[in-house]
Amino acid sequence: MLLRKIELYNFGPYRGSHSFDLDVSDPEKKIVVIGGKNGAGKTTLFTAVELALYGHYSLGYKNPDKRYLKKASTYVNDLAKMDEEERAYVALEFTERSAADLDQYRILRSWSWKKGETKEAFEVVKNGRLLENQELADFQTFLIRLIPPTLLKLCFFDGERIAEYLLDDQKHNVRDALMVLSGNDTFDIMYSNVRRVLNSSRSEADEVAREYLLSKEKLERLVRKREELLEEVADLQVQQDAKTAEIERLKKDYSDQGGISLEAWKELNAELKEEEERRERINWERKGTAAEILPFVIVKSLLEKVRLQIAEEHKIKTWKAVSESICTDHFRDVVVSSLTKGGANDARRLGSIVCDDIIKFLLPANEIADFTPLFGLSDDDEMRVQAVLNRVAQFDVKKIPGYKKRIDKSIKKSQKIREKLQNSSVENYQEHARSVSKLSQEVYDLSLQLQSKQMEGTAREGEIAATEKELEAAHKRLQLELKRQSVAALSGKVLLLLEDLRRKIFDRLIREVREDTLKEFKRLMRKKDFIDDIQIDKDFKIHLLRKQIVEKKELVRICRRFGVSGVRRSMRDYAFTQLSALLGTPNEKDFQRELAALAPEEIELMTEVDKTTLSKGETQVFVMSLYWGMMRQCKSELPYVIDTPFARIDTEHRANIVEHFFKRLPGQLFILSTNEEITSRYMSALRDRTSNQFLLEYGEDKSVRVMNNRYFEVE
């Protein structure tokens, strides 16, 4: 499987359309590096690919039910959700070889949310043709076979969680994944089916007949209970309707008597206060108009003369300012100098003539001959007076009677509110509220009982349907019983064969994984001779072993003081088993005697390293080694997505991980990294195997930007 393109539309912080176009032209370059700081959208991309492929399986749900859709909807971009006409989707394009053909696929998983209801759609295009109905169901089977859900946690590798997945002794994660990787899960399926056949074949004909009668009695009993439930549901519904009607009656009686709720009474008082404050604001506005605008409105005809007088005075001020600038010897000298530079003869005489003409043109004497300043305003005073004049000019006198209309309207509204308050009462509100609350609680209790009965009825319907099928199947089993007896004999032999085959296959898998894991761990580990061996037991519990010299006298001392159990605790189970075998596996009573009689004073044992004492970096190196050993068993080329690749890996081990882990994984590899993980040093080491690189940035608009052929400017 080779991914060619990833598209995200309104998925998480990927607002709008974003695509990752992948170059797959060079088969040697299978590494894609996607950089982004924490919160930039790397893990969202990781989740999107999983969700596109597997839908509800990727989120841990058995079916695409409402719980799954609710969870899936949390990945939709919040801004996109505000538009019911929008949608969100994740699309993947990939190729997969079947026999001699190379098939091209495009899968698209989308979500819409009209009227608050999330819906999911899934479509597949194979070699340019949209698959429908049975073809689409066949593709789902093909996809699960290609990358089984059991392998999800291995192909989609979270560097911070993979250790928990692989080292959890309470689960069969590793065993199940290993059987699928190696293609040997078929034997598990066959074994389960044979056991089922054998278990069913133990029934004899008369037992099947009894099962038929029991099924019939069970069906009749369930039908009777269903009828009783229906009667109980009807009775509860009547009680609920009666209580609801009583609540409505109480509310109507209370309202007819003038009663209102405490909240309504407070709202009326608040409205009354608001109207009084509104009238006060109108009065203040009216007083301000009377004091500041109205006097000028009365003499509005004089204001234009004032405006003209101010304009004339401004002109005279300008005249005087110009006069002070040009009626000077300095100005005359400047004119003479300009004429001299221009080559004029008798420049001083000409300059005097030019200056006189300029003064006559700019400062005609009649401008100020008959004008007498009245106000003598400064520039600031002039601006303030002009502002007042403008306000008066723009004032609409129709506003004056409008003040009274607004006040009268407010007074009428206040009167209506006071009338409501006078005609309303909250005197009996507490008693009324208690009665309504009590009845409401009774309605709620009845609704719970009703819901419980309805759920019980639904379950009963399911039991009836299942029992009807059991009844139908019972007499068929009676007919097939004799045939099954002959099949049982053969199935028993097949079961023994499969048990032996499964044991041999799994023993071989454990041996090969152990060898590959140990080899890889020693290759990646900075500390040499950190461990000497790895053992994997039948339950796939992994033991790290290190050679250790133990003094016999110390073991004897512990045995005398704390007994055999004390010796076991001091050296752990694996070394104790070795020691016990060395002593001839004595019983607890003879253990101390045999230990004291042992010839060598120093004993070399393989002691188990407590995995909880490993540093986080050492644990992660070991987990990656185990991962490598398991992936060596894979029979097909799969894509790997590794999020947080250097989680818990210290600097000293990172170069080894890059060279001996990333570059050697057999399939297409997507590395999702921060700028503190894959630095320029490691980017250089990966360059000859890298096909694409992208940089994710989370902007202030809460959306991700995808930049192709970009990476951090790392050191």
C-alpha positions as CSV (number, residue, x, y, z in Angstrom):
1,M,0.0,0.0,0.0
2,L,1.5,3.3,-1.1
3,L,-0.2,6.6,-0.1
4,R,-0.2,9.2,-2.9
5,K,-2.3,12.0,-1.5
6,I,-4.0,13.1,1.8
7,E,-6.8,15.7,1.8
8,L,-8.4,17.4,4.8
9,Y,-11.4,19.7,4.5
10,N,-12.8,21.4,7.6
11,F,-11.2,18.7,9.8
12,G,-10.1,20.0,13.2
13,P,-7.9,23.1,12.8
14,Y,-7.6,22.4,9.0
15,R,-10.2,25.0,8.1
16,G,-11.1,24.8,4.4
17,S,-9.2,22.6,2.0
18,H,-5.6,21.3,2.6
19,S,-3.8,18.6,0.7
20,F,-0.5,16.7,1.1
21,D,0.6,15.6,-2.5
22,L,3.2,12.9,-2.1
23,D,6.0,12.2,-4.6
24,V,6.3,8.4,-5.0
25,S,8.4,8.4,-8.2
26,D,11.6,7.2,-6.5
27,P,11.0,3.8,-4.7
28,E,14.1,4.5,-2.5
29,K,12.6,7.6,-1.1
30,K,9.7,6.5,1.1
31,I,10.1,8.9,4.1
32,V,7.7,11.9,4.4
33,V,8.7,14.4,7.2
34,I,5.9,16.7,8.5
35,G,7.0,19.3,10.9
36,G,5.0,21.4,13.3
37,K,5.2,22.8,16.8
38,N,3.0,21.4,19.6
39,G,-0.6,22.2,18.7
40,A,0.1,22.8,15.0
41,G,-2.1,19.9,13.9
42,K,0.2,16.9,13.6
43,T,-1.8,14.6,15.8
44,T,-4.9,15.7,14.1
45,L,-3.4,14.6,10.8
46,F,-2.4,11.3,12.4
47,T,-6.1,10.8,13.6
48,A,-7.5,11.9,10.2
49,V,-5.7,9.1,8.3
50,E,-6.8,6.5,10.9
51,L,-10.4,7.8,10.7
52,A,-10.5,7.9,6.9
53,L,-9.4,4.2,6.7
54,Y,-11.4,2.7,9.6
55,G,-14.1,5.0,10.8
56,H,-15.6,3.7,14.0
57,Y,-12.9,1.0,14.4
58,S,-10.2,3.7,14.8
59,L,-12.0,5.3,17.7
60,G,-12.7,2.0,19.5
61,Y,-16.4,1.6,18.6
62,K,-17.8,-1.7,17.4
63,N,-20.5,0.0,15.3
64,P,-21.0,3.4,13.7
65,D,-23.7,4.3,16.2
66,K,-24.6,7.7,17.7
67,R,-21.8,7.5,20.2
68,Y,-19.3,7.2,17.4
69,L,-20.9,10.0,15.4
70,K,-20.8,12.2,18.4
71,K,-17.2,11.5,18.9
72,A,-16.4,11.9,15.2
73,S,-18.2,15.3,15.1
74,T,-15.7,16.7,17.7
75,Y,-13.1,16.5,14.9
76,V,-15.1,18.8,12.7
77,N,-13.8,22.5,12.5
78,D,-15.8,24.6,15.0
79,L,-16.2,27.5,12.5
80,A,-17.5,25.1,9.8
81,K,-20.1,23.7,12.1
82,M,-21.8,27.1,12.2
83,D,-22.9,26.6,8.6
84,E,-25.3,23.7,8.1
85,E,-24.6,23.8,4.3
86,E,-20.9,23.0,4.9
87,R,-19.3,19.6,5.4
88,A,-16.0,18.0,6.5
89,Y,-14.1,15.2,5.0
90,V,-10.8,13.3,4.8
91,A,-9.7,11.7,1.5
92,L,-6.8,9.3,0.8
93,E,-5.4,8.3,-2.5
94,F,-3.3,5.2,-2.6
95,T,-2.1,2.3,-4.9
96,E,-2.1,-1.4,-4.1
97,R,-0.7,-4.2,-6.2
98,S,-3.0,-7.1,-6.9
99,A,-1.4,-10.0,-8.8
100,A,0.2,-8.2,-11.8
101,D,-2.1,-5.1,-11.7
102,L,-1.5,-1.9,-9.8
103,D,-4.9,-0.6,-8.6
104,Q,-5.5,3.0,-7.8
105,Y,-8.0,3.9,-5.0
106,R,-9.5,7.1,-3.6
107,I,-11.4,6.8,-0.4
108,L,-13.4,9.7,1.1
109,R,-15.1,9.8,4.5
110,S,-17.2,12.8,5.0
111,W,-19.5,14.3,7.7
112,S,-22.5,16.7,7.5
113,W,-24.6,18.1,10.4
114,K,-27.9,19.5,9.2
115,K,-30.4,20.2,12.0
116,G,-27.9,19.2,14.6
117,E,-27.7,15.6,13.5
118,T,-24.3,14.3,12.4
119,K,-24.2,12.0,9.4
120,E,-21.3,10.1,7.9
121,A,-20.8,9.1,4.2
122,F,-18.1,6.8,2.8
123,E,-17.3,6.4,-0.8
124,V,-14.5,4.6,-2.8
125,V,-13.3,5.2,-6.3
126,K,-11.3,2.3,-7.8
127,N,-9.4,2.9,-11.0
128,G,-11.6,5.9,-11.8
129,R,-15.0,4.0,-11.1
130,L,-17.2,4.7,-8.1
131,L,-17.9,1.5,-6.1
132,E,-21.5,0.7,-5.1
133,N,-23.4,-1.6,-2.8
134,Q,-21.7,-5.0,-2.7
135,E,-18.5,-3.7,-4.2
136,L,-18.2,-1.2,-1.4
137,A,-18.8,-3.9,1.2
138,D,-16.1,-6.0,-0.5
139,F,-13.7,-3.1,-0.3
140,Q,-14.3,-2.8,3.4
141,T,-13.3,-6.4,3.8
142,F,-10.3,-5.9,1.5
143,L,-9.2,-2.9,3.6
144,I,-9.5,-4.8,6.9
145,R,-7.5,-7.6,5.3
146,L,-4.9,-5.1,4.0
147,I,-4.3,-3.4,7.4
148,P,-6.3,-5.3,10.0
149,P,-7.6,-3.2,12.9
150,T,-5.3,-5.3,15.2
151,L,-2.4,-3.6,13.5
152,L,-3.7,0.0,13.8
153,K,-1.6,0.8,16.9
154,L,1.5,-0.6,15.2
155,C,1.1,1.1,11.8
156,F,0.0,4.4,13.4
157,F,2.8,4.7,15.9
158,D,2.4,7.2,18.8
159,G,5.9,7.6,20.2
160,E,4.5,8.6,23.6
161,R,2.0,5.6,23.9
162,I,3.6,2.7,22.0
163,A,5.5,1.5,25.1
164,E,2.2,1.2,27.0
165,Y,0.7,-0.8,24.1
166,L,3.6,-3.2,23.7
167,L,4.6,-3.8,27.3
168,D,1.2,-4.1,28.9
169,D,1.3,-7.7,30.3
170,Q,-2.5,-7.7,30.9
171,K,-3.4,-7.8,27.2
172,H,-2.6,-9.9,24.2
173,N,-1.8,-6.9,22.0
174,V,1.5,-8.2,20.8
175,R,0.5,-11.9,20.3
176,D,-2.6,-11.0,18.3
177,A,-0.7,-8.4,16.2
178,L,2.2,-10.8,15.6
179,M,-0.1,-13.5,14.3
180,V,-1.8,-11.1,11.9
181,L,1.6,-9.6,10.8
182,S,2.9,-13.0,9.9
183,G,-0.3,-14.1,8.2
184,N,-0.9,-16.9,10.7
185,D,-4.1,-15.5,12.2
186,T,-5.9,-17.9,9.9
187,F,-4.9,-20.8,12.2
188,D,-6.5,-19.0,15.2
189,I,-9.8,-18.6,13.2
190,M,-9.7,-22.2,12.2
191,Y,-9.0,-23.3,15.7
192,S,-12.0,-21.3,17.1
193,N,-14.3,-22.7,14.4
194,V,-13.3,-26.3,15.1
195,R,-13.9,-25.8,18.9
196,R,-17.3,-24.4,18.1
197,V,-18.2,-27.4,16.1
198,L,-17.0,-29.8,18.8
199,N,-18.9,-27.9,21.5
200,S,-22.1,-28.0,19.5
201,S,-21.7,-31.6,18.6
202,R,-21.9,-32.7,22.3
203,S,-25.7,-32.3,22.2
204,E,-27.7,-35.4,21.5
205,A,-31.1,-35.6,19.7
206,D,-33.2,-35.7,22.9
207,E,-31.3,-32.6,24.2
208,V,-32.1,-30.7,21.0
209,A,-35.8,-31.7,21.4
210,R,-35.7,-30.4,25.0
211,E,-34.2,-27.2,23.8
212,Y,-37.0,-26.8,21.3
213,L,-39.7,-27.2,24.1
214,L,-37.8,-24.9,26.4
215,S,-37.6,-22.3,23.6
216,K,-41.3,-22.5,23.1
217,E,-42.1,-22.1,26.8
218,K,-39.7,-19.2,27.0
219,L,-41.4,-17.5,24.0
220,E,-44.8,-17.8,25.6
221,R,-43.5,-16.5,28.9
222,L,-41.9,-13.5,27.1
223,V,-45.1,-12.7,25.2
224,R,-47.1,-12.7,28.5
225,K,-44.5,-10.3,30.1
226,R,-44.7,-8.1,27.1
227,E,-48.5,-7.7,27.5
228,E,-48.1,-6.9,31.2
229,L,-45.5,-4.3,30.3
230,L,-47.8,-2.7,27.8
231,E,-50.5,-2.4,30.4
232,E,-48.0,-0.9,32.9
233,V,-46.8,1.6,30.3
234,A,-50.4,2.7,29.5
235,D,-51.2,3.1,33.3
236,L,-48.0,5.2,33.8
237,Q,-48.9,7.4,30.8
238,V,-52.4,8.1,32.2
239,Q,-50.9,9.1,35.6
240,Q,-48.4,11.3,33.9
241,D,-51.0,13.0,31.8
242,A,-53.2,13.6,34.9
243,K,-50.3,15.2,36.8
244,T,-49.4,17.4,33.9
245,A,-53.1,18.6,33.6
246,E,-53.1,19.3,37.3
247,I,-50.0,21.5,37.0
248,E,-51.6,23.5,34.1
249,R,-54.8,23.9,36.2
250,L,-52.9,25.3,39.2
251,K,-51.0,27.7,37.0
252,K,-54.3,29.0,35.4
253,D,-56.1,29.4,38.8
254,Y,-53.1,31.3,40.1
255,S,-53.0,33.5,37.1
256,D,-56.8,34.1,37.2
257,Q,-56.4,35.3,40.8
258,G,-53.8,37.9,39.7
259,G,-50.9,35.8,40.9
260,I,-47.6,36.2,39.1
261,S,-44.2,34.7,39.7
262,L,-41.5,36.4,41.8
263,E,-39.4,36.7,38.7
264,A,-42.3,38.4,36.7
265,W,-42.9,40.8,39.6
266,K,-39.2,41.8,39.7
267,E,-39.2,42.3,35.9
268,L,-42.2,44.7,36.2
269,N,-40.4,46.7,38.9
270,A,-37.3,46.8,36.7
271,E,-39.3,48.1,33.7
272,L,-40.8,50.8,35.9
273,K,-37.4,51.9,37.1
274,E,-36.1,51.9,33.6
275,E,-38.9,54.2,32.4
276,E,-38.3,56.7,35.3
277,E,-34.6,56.8,34.4
278,R,-35.5,57.3,30.7
279,R,-37.7,60.4,31.6
280,E,-34.9,61.8,33.7
281,R,-32.4,61.5,30.8
282,I,-34.9,63.3,28.5
283,N,-35.4,66.1,31.0
284,W,-31.6,66.5,31.3
285,E,-31.4,66.7,27.5
286,R,-34.2,69.2,27.3
287,K,-32.6,71.4,30.0
288,G,-29.3,71.3,28.2
289,T,-31.0,72.4,25.0
290,A,-32.7,75.3,26.8
291,A,-29.5,76.5,28.4
292,E,-27.0,76.0,25.6
293,I,-28.9,76.2,22.3
294,L,-32.2,77.9,22.7
295,P,-30.9,81.4,23.4
296,F,-29.0,81.4,20.1
297,V,-31.9,79.9,18.2
298,I,-34.0,82.9,19.3
299,V,-31.5,85.4,17.8
300,K,-30.6,83.1,14.9
301,S,-30.9,86.1,12.4
302,L,-28.1,87.9,14.1
303,L,-25.8,84.8,14.1
304,E,-25.1,85.1,10.3
305,K,-23.8,88.7,10.9
306,V,-21.6,87.4,13.7
307,R,-20.2,84.7,11.3
308,L,-19.5,87.4,8.6
309,Q,-17.8,89.7,11.2
310,I,-15.6,86.9,12.3
311,A,-14.7,86.0,8.7
312,E,-13.8,89.7,8.0
313,E,-11.7,89.9,11.2
314,H,-9.9,86.7,10.1
315,K,-9.2,88.3,6.7
316,I,-7.7,91.4,8.4
317,K,-5.5,89.2,10.6
318,T,-4.2,87.4,7.5
319,W,-3.6,90.8,5.7
320,K,-1.5,92.0,8.6
321,A,0.5,88.8,8.8
322,V,1.3,89.0,5.0
323,S,2.1,92.7,5.4
324,E,4.6,92.0,8.2
325,S,6.3,89.5,5.9
326,I,6.7,91.5,2.7
327,C,6.9,95.1,3.7
328,T,10.5,94.6,4.9
329,D,14.0,95.4,3.6
330,H,14.7,91.7,3.8
331,F,12.0,90.9,1.2
332,R,13.2,93.8,-1.0
333,D,16.8,92.4,-0.8
334,V,15.6,88.9,-1.8
335,V,13.9,90.3,-4.9
336,V,16.9,92.3,-5.9
337,S,19.2,89.3,-5.4
338,S,16.9,87.1,-7.6
339,L,17.0,89.8,-10.4
340,T,20.7,90.0,-10.2
341,K,21.1,86.2,-10.5
342,G,18.8,86.5,-13.6
343,G,21.3,88.9,-15.2
344,A,19.0,92.0,-15.1
345,N,20.7,95.5,-15.6
346,D,20.1,98.0,-12.8
347,A,18.7,95.2,-10.6
348,R,18.2,97.5,-7.5
349,R,16.0,99.9,-9.3
350,L,14.0,97.2,-10.9
351,G,13.8,95.3,-7.6
352,S,12.3,98.4,-5.9
353,I,9.7,98.6,-8.7
354,V,8.8,94.9,-8.5
355,C,8.4,95.0,-4.7
356,D,6.1,98.0,-4.8
357,D,3.9,96.3,-7.5
358,I,3.8,93.0,-5.4
359,I,2.7,95.0,-2.3
360,K,0.0,96.8,-4.2
361,F,-1.3,93.5,-5.6
362,L,-1.3,91.6,-2.4
363,L,-2.1,94.4,0.0
364,P,-4.6,96.8,-1.6
365,A,-5.0,99.8,0.7
366,N,-8.8,99.7,0.5
367,E,-9.0,96.3,2.3
368,I,-8.8,97.8,5.7
369,A,-9.7,101.4,5.2
370,D,-13.2,101.4,6.6
371,F,-13.2,98.1,8.7
372,T,-13.3,98.2,12.5
373,P,-12.6,94.9,14.4
374,L,-15.3,94.0,16.9
375,F,-14.4,90.7,18.6
376,G,-10.6,90.4,18.3
377,L,-10.8,86.6,18.8
378,S,-7.7,84.3,19.1
379,D,-7.5,81.3,16.8
380,D,-8.8,79.0,19.6
381,D,-11.6,81.3,20.6
382,E,-12.6,81.6,16.9
383,M,-12.8,77.7,16.6
384,R,-15.0,77.5,19.7
385,V,-17.4,80.2,18.5
386,Q,-17.6,78.6,15.1
387,A,-18.5,75.2,16.8
388,V,-21.4,76.9,18.7
389,L,-22.6,78.5,15.5
390,N,-22.5,75.2,13.6
391,R,-24.5,73.4,16.4
392,V,-27.2,76.2,16.3
393,A,-27.3,76.0,12.5
394,Q,-27.8,72.2,12.6
395,F,-30.3,72.2,15.4
396,D,-33.8,71.1,14.4
397,V,-36.4,73.1,16.3
398,K,-38.9,70.2,15.9
399,K,-37.0,68.4,18.6
400,I,-38.3,70.8,21.2
401,P,-42.0,69.6,21.1
402,G,-40.6,66.0,20.6
403,Y,-39.2,66.1,24.2
404,K,-42.7,66.5,25.6
405,K,-44.1,63.7,23.4
406,R,-41.3,61.3,24.6
407,I,-42.0,62.2,28.2
408,D,-45.7,61.8,27.8
409,K,-45.2,58.4,26.2
410,S,-43.0,57.3,29.0
411,I,-45.5,58.4,31.7
412,K,-48.2,56.4,30.0
413,K,-46.0,53.3,29.9
414,S,-45.2,53.8,33.6
415,Q,-48.9,54.0,34.4
416,K,-49.6,50.7,32.7
417,I,-46.8,49.0,34.6
418,R,-48.1,50.4,37.9
419,E,-51.6,49.1,37.0
420,K,-50.1,45.6,36.4
421,L,-48.3,45.7,39.7
422,Q,-51.5,46.8,41.5
423,N,-53.5,44.0,39.9
424,S,-50.8,41.4,40.5
425,S,-49.9,39.5,43.6
426,V,-47.0,37.5,44.8
427,E,-48.5,36.9,48.2
428,N,-49.3,33.2,47.6
429,Y,-46.5,32.6,45.2
430,Q,-44.4,30.4,47.6
431,E,-47.3,28.0,48.3
432,H,-48.2,27.9,44.5
433,A,-44.5,27.2,43.6
434,R,-44.3,24.4,46.2
435,S,-47.4,22.7,44.8
436,V,-46.2,23.0,41.2
437,S,-42.7,21.8,42.1
438,K,-44.1,18.7,43.9
439,L,-46.3,17.8,41.0
440,S,-43.4,18.4,38.5
441,Q,-41.2,16.0,40.6
442,E,-44.0,13.4,40.5
443,V,-44.3,13.9,36.7
444,Y,-40.5,13.5,36.4
445,D,-40.5,10.3,38.5
446,L,-43.3,8.9,36.4
447,S,-41.4,9.7,33.2
448,L,-38.4,7.8,34.6
449,Q,-40.6,4.8,35.4
450,L,-42.1,5.1,31.9
451,Q,-38.7,5.3,30.3
452,S,-37.5,2.3,32.2
453,K,-40.6,0.2,31.3
454,Q,-40.2,1.3,27.6
455,M,-36.6,0.2,27.6
456,E,-37.5,-3.0,29.2
457,G,-40.2,-3.5,26.6
458,T,-37.7,-2.9,23.8
459,A,-35.3,-5.4,25.4
460,R,-38.2,-7.9,25.7
461,E,-39.0,-7.4,22.0
462,G,-35.4,-8.3,21.2
463,E,-35.6,-11.4,23.4
464,I,-38.8,-12.4,21.7
465,A,-37.2,-12.0,18.3
466,A,-34.2,-14.0,19.4
467,T,-36.3,-16.7,21.0
468,E,-38.4,-17.0,17.8
469,K,-35.1,-17.6,15.9
470,E,-34.0,-20.1,18.5
471,L,-37.3,-21.9,18.2
472,E,-36.9,-22.0,14.4
473,A,-33.3,-23.2,14.6
474,A,-34.0,-25.9,17.3
475,H,-35.8,-28.4,15.1
476,K,-33.3,-27.8,12.3
477,R,-30.5,-28.8,14.8
478,L,-32.4,-32.0,15.6
479,Q,-32.3,-33.0,11.9
480,L,-28.6,-32.2,11.6
481,E,-27.5,-33.9,14.9
482,L,-26.7,-37.2,13.3
483,K,-24.6,-35.6,10.6
484,R,-22.7,-33.7,13.2
485,Q,-21.8,-36.8,15.1
486,S,-19.7,-37.9,12.2
487,V,-18.2,-34.5,11.8
488,A,-17.2,-34.4,15.4
489,A,-14.8,-37.3,15.1
490,L,-13.0,-35.6,12.3
491,S,-13.0,-32.2,14.1
492,G,-11.4,-33.7,17.1
493,K,-8.4,-34.8,15.1
494,V,-8.2,-31.4,13.3
495,L,-8.3,-29.7,16.7
496,L,-5.3,-31.6,17.9
497,L,-3.4,-30.9,14.7
498,L,-4.2,-27.2,14.9
499,E,-3.1,-27.0,18.5
500,D,0.2,-28.6,17.6
501,L,0.6,-26.4,14.5
502,R,-0.3,-23.2,16.4
503,R,2.2,-24.0,19.1
504,K,5.0,-24.6,16.6
505,I,4.2,-21.5,14.6
506,F,4.1,-19.3,17.6
507,D,7.3,-20.8,19.0
508,R,9.0,-20.0,15.7
509,L,7.6,-16.5,15.7
510,I,8.8,-15.9,19.3
511,R,12.2,-17.2,18.5
512,E,12.6,-15.0,15.4
513,V,11.2,-11.9,17.1
514,R,13.5,-12.5,20.1
515,E,16.6,-12.7,17.9
516,D,15.7,-9.7,15.8
517,T,14.8,-7.6,18.9
518,L,18.0,-8.5,20.7
519,K,20.1,-7.7,17.6
520,E,18.4,-4.4,17.0
521,F,18.5,-3.4,20.7
522,K,22.3,-3.9,20.8
523,R,22.5,-1.9,17.5
524,L,20.5,1.1,18.8
525,M,21.6,1.1,22.5
526,R,24.4,3.5,23.4
527,K,25.5,1.5,26.4
528,K,27.4,-1.6,25.3
529,D,26.7,-4.9,27.1
530,F,23.6,-3.3,28.7
531,I,21.9,-6.6,28.5
532,D,23.1,-10.1,27.5
533,D,19.9,-11.7,26.3
534,I,16.2,-11.3,25.8
535,Q,13.6,-14.1,26.5
536,I,10.0,-14.1,25.5
537,D,7.7,-16.5,27.2
538,K,4.6,-18.2,25.8
539,D,2.4,-15.3,27.0
540,F,4.7,-13.0,25.2
541,K,6.0,-11.4,28.4
542,I,9.5,-10.1,27.7
543,H,12.4,-10.6,30.0
544,L,15.6,-8.5,29.7
545,L,18.5,-10.6,31.1
546,R,22.0,-9.6,32.2
547,K,24.8,-11.9,33.4
548,Q,25.6,-11.5,37.1
549,I,28.1,-13.2,39.4
550,V,26.4,-14.2,42.7
551,E,28.3,-15.3,45.8
552,K,27.1,-18.6,47.1
553,K,27.7,-17.6,50.8
554,E,25.4,-14.6,50.4
555,L,22.6,-16.8,49.0
556,V,23.1,-19.3,51.9
557,R,22.8,-16.4,54.4
558,I,19.6,-15.2,52.8
559,C,18.2,-18.7,52.7
560,R,18.9,-19.3,56.4
561,R,17.4,-16.0,57.4
562,F,14.4,-15.6,55.0
563,G,13.9,-19.1,53.5
564,V,13.6,-20.1,49.9
565,S,11.1,-17.3,49.2
566,G,13.7,-14.8,50.4
567,V,16.2,-16.2,47.8
568,R,13.5,-16.0,45.1
569,R,12.7,-12.3,46.0
570,S,16.4,-11.3,46.1
571,M,17.2,-12.6,42.6
572,R,13.8,-12.6,40.8
573,D,12.1,-15.6,39.2
574,Y,14.2,-16.1,36.1
575,A,17.5,-16.4,37.9
576,F,15.9,-18.4,40.7
577,T,14.7,-21.0,38.1
578,Q,18.2,-21.2,36.7
579,L,19.6,-21.7,40.2
580,S,17.0,-24.3,41.1
581,A,17.8,-26.3,37.9
582,L,21.5,-26.1,38.8
583,L,20.7,-27.6,42.2
584,G,18.6,-30.4,40.6
585,T,15.3,-28.8,41.3
586,P,15.1,-29.7,45.0
587,N,12.0,-29.3,47.1
588,E,11.9,-26.4,49.6
589,K,13.0,-28.6,52.5
590,D,16.3,-29.7,50.8
591,F,17.0,-26.4,49.0
592,Q,19.3,-24.9,51.6
593,R,21.3,-28.2,52.0
594,E,21.8,-28.5,48.2
595,L,22.8,-24.9,47.9
596,A,25.4,-25.2,50.7
597,A,26.8,-28.3,49.0
598,L,27.2,-26.6,45.6
599,A,30.9,-26.7,44.6
600,P,31.6,-23.2,43.0
601,E,31.7,-20.3,45.5
602,E,30.6,-17.9,42.7
603,I,27.7,-18.6,40.5
604,E,27.0,-16.9,37.1
605,L,23.3,-16.4,36.5
606,M,21.1,-14.6,34.0
607,T,19.3,-12.1,36.3
608,E,16.3,-10.3,35.0
609,V,16.5,-6.5,34.6
610,D,13.5,-4.8,36.1
611,K,11.9,-2.9,33.2
612,T,10.5,-0.3,35.5
613,T,14.1,0.8,36.5
614,L,14.9,1.6,32.8
615,S,15.1,5.3,32.0
616,K,12.4,6.6,29.6
617,G,15.0,6.8,26.8
618,E,16.2,3.2,27.4
619,T,12.5,2.0,27.5
620,Q,11.8,3.7,24.2
621,V,14.9,2.3,22.6
622,F,13.8,-1.2,23.7
623,V,10.3,-0.7,22.5
624,M,11.5,0.4,19.1
625,S,13.8,-2.7,19.0
626,L,10.8,-4.9,19.8
627,Y,8.7,-3.0,17.2
628,W,11.4,-3.7,14.6
629,G,11.5,-7.4,15.5
630,M,7.8,-7.7,15.0
631,M,7.7,-5.7,11.8
632,R,10.3,-8.1,10.3
633,Q,7.4,-10.7,10.4
634,C,5.2,-8.6,8.2
635,K,4.3,-10.2,4.9
636,S,3.2,-7.1,3.0
637,E,4.5,-3.5,2.7
638,L,2.5,-1.2,4.9
639,P,2.6,2.5,5.5
640,Y,3.8,3.7,8.9
641,V,2.8,7.0,10.6
642,I,5.0,7.8,13.6
643,D,3.9,10.7,15.8
644,T,6.3,12.2,18.3
645,P,9.2,10.0,17.0
646,F,11.7,10.9,19.7
647,A,9.4,10.7,22.7
648,R,11.7,10.0,25.7
649,I,14.7,9.4,23.3
650,D,17.8,11.2,24.6
651,T,20.2,13.0,22.2
652,E,22.8,10.2,22.3
653,H,20.4,7.6,20.9
654,R,18.6,9.7,18.3
655,A,21.3,9.3,15.6
656,N,21.1,5.5,15.9
657,I,17.3,5.6,15.7
658,V,17.5,7.7,12.5
659,E,20.1,5.6,10.8
660,H,19.1,2.1,11.9
661,F,15.3,2.4,12.5
662,F,13.7,5.1,10.3
663,K,15.8,4.4,7.2
664,R,15.3,0.6,7.4
665,L,11.6,0.3,7.9
666,P,10.3,-1.5,4.8
667,G,7.2,0.6,3.9
668,Q,6.3,4.2,3.4
669,L,7.1,6.2,6.6
670,F,5.4,9.4,7.7
671,I,7.3,11.2,10.6
672,L,5.4,13.8,12.5
673,S,7.9,15.9,14.4
674,T,8.4,19.1,16.4
675,N,11.4,21.4,15.7
676,E,13.1,19.9,18.8
677,E,13.1,16.3,17.5
678,I,14.1,16.1,13.8
679,T,16.7,18.9,13.7
680,S,18.9,19.8,10.7
681,R,21.4,17.1,11.6
682,Y,18.8,14.4,11.4
683,M,17.1,15.9,8.3
684,S,20.5,15.7,6.6
685,A,20.8,12.0,7.6
686,L,17.3,11.3,6.2
687,R,17.6,13.4,3.0
688,D,18.6,10.6,0.7
689,R,15.4,8.7,1.7
690,T,13.0,11.6,2.0
691,S,10.4,12.1,-0.8
692,N,8.5,15.1,0.7
693,Q,8.6,17.5,3.6
694,F,5.8,19.8,4.9
695,L,5.6,22.4,7.6
696,L,2.4,23.0,9.6
697,E,1.8,26.4,11.3
698,Y,-1.2,27.2,13.5
699,G,-2.2,30.9,13.0
700,E,-4.0,33.5,15.0
701,D,-7.1,32.7,13.0
702,K,-7.1,29.3,14.7
703,S,-6.5,27.5,11.4
704,V,-3.6,25.4,10.1
705,R,-1.4,26.4,7.2
706,V,0.3,23.6,5.2
707,M,3.5,24.6,3.5
708,N,5.0,22.2,0.9
709,N,8.7,21.7,0.6
710,R,9.3,23.6,3.9
711,Y,10.6,22.6,7.2
712,F,11.8,24.4,10.4
713,E,14.9,26.6,10.1
714,V,16.4,24.3,12.7
715,E,20.0,24.3,13.9
